[in-house]
Structures are given as C-alpha cells and as structure tokens.
Amino acid sequence: MKKMLIAGNWKMNTNVVQSKKLCEDLLVGLTQMNSLKSKVLVCPPFTNIQIVSDTLKNSVILYGAQNCYYEPQGAFTGEISIPMLSHLGCTYIIIGHSERRAYFSETDEAINKKVIAILNSGITPIMCIGETLEERQSNSTFSVLERQLTIGLNNITPDKISDIVIAYEPVWAIGTGIAATTEQVHEAHTWIRNYLTEKFGQFGQSVILLYGGSLNSENADTLLKLDDVNGGLIGGASLKPDVFLSIIKTAESII
Ligand code: PGA
C-alpha cells in the first residue's frame, strides 16, 4: 500500500477562533470518509496549537508545528523549543521551509541541528528543500537539492532516515498558483529518492517524500499518483476545508 501524508501548513494565518473552526470543518468532512488510510496533518501557528489539540482530541487528524528552536530551554527570547511542542502533543514539525530560509536567514546547518534535536525527541521532522526560480533557470536545481540534503541530513544514520519526512517544494511554485509540472515533480522526486537510496541504502526507500507548491484539488490526482510522491505539503489550499478535504479524498482514492 502506498504511504500518504496530507499535511496542511497554515503559515501565519488564522487566530484561535478561526483555527478551531477550521478543525471542526475538517472533522465534519472526514466523518463522511470511512477508515482513513492516509495520514492527515495540520500545522497551525504556535499560538493556536492548544486549541487545535483540544478540538482534534481523539480524532484521526494529527497536528504539528511550523518551526522550532533546537535548544531545549533557556535565554532565547521569542523562540519555541521542541519539549514545549512535544508537551502540546505535536507529532510533526516542519523545518527549513523556504520562507524561513528566505525571510529569517535559516541556514542548512541550523536546519540540521533542528532535524537532529527533533528526531531525538521522538517527533517527526518534515524537512523542506527546493530551488528558487533563478536556481532552476541556471540549471542548478540538483546541486541545490544535493547541498540542502547533504548538510540538512548530516550525522543522520541510516536507521533514522525513515523517521524523517522530506518535502520537495520548488520556491517558484509556492503560493503562486502554478505548481510544478508532472515531469518536473517526477524528475525531482526520482532524483531525491536515488540520492537517499545511495546514501542510506534500503532505508532511503521508505522515506516519505511530499510535494509542495500550489497543490490543489485540480492537480492533486496527477501529482499524488507519481511513484515517489507520498503526499503533499499544502499551504493556501489547506485553509479552505472543502479543498483540503477534496485533496484528502484524492489521496484516499490513490492508495
Ligand atoms: P502553497 O504553499 O500550497 O500555498 O503553494 C505550500 C507551502 O509553502 O508549504
């Protein structure tokens, strides 16, 4: 059976009330689908994790965070630690999103520290990688992916690699309404799978690879059907319950 993870990245959207409503709408929609085979995840802003946790209690929807700091506690004003997120019941943490890399100067080295700290806590990191338009146009897509993977996964042993989710998100496709083409996603995911298998042997085969970047109800079927695509990291469309539910339905029909 194909593994599928449908993850919503709510980014800096929704307040407490809106987050609760979004969860309620998703729960209502999901009761119409029986025995879910895909994993469904939502990642709200930090301030809304508690209400999301309360609202999703005993449901099939998992929840996580969009970032964290790698130190467990201390004088790091404004940061949120992994033990804090673990205490709230988060089971996934998104790391190295391109918006964090671009606007908050997050480096591959810092992402690697976060990946290791998250793994040590028993939470699943979702490590985002992807090239900018300039990088694609200058034919450096694969050297960028190689750098991001090599540094981001530094000191990860083969037995740990399948505890990490990798999200391929070409920066030029994020929030633009223009997803990568089937060929581009196929090419990138095959390349990532080969990289992981060469580096980590058979363990690399079982890593969940997500595609992200303007994934929606129209393109989900084609993209999620690709061999090395095990789900999606969804921004804009995850804020619309109907659209997110329809992507989940598509994933269910593919498994
Ligand atoms: P998008 O965002 O679906 O709005 O393109 C995806 C992401 O940034 O994870």
Residues whose N, C-alpha, C, O or C-beta is under 5 A from the ligand:
A	BS01	PGA	N9 A173 I174 G175 T176 G212 G213 S214 L215 L233 I234 G235 G236 A237
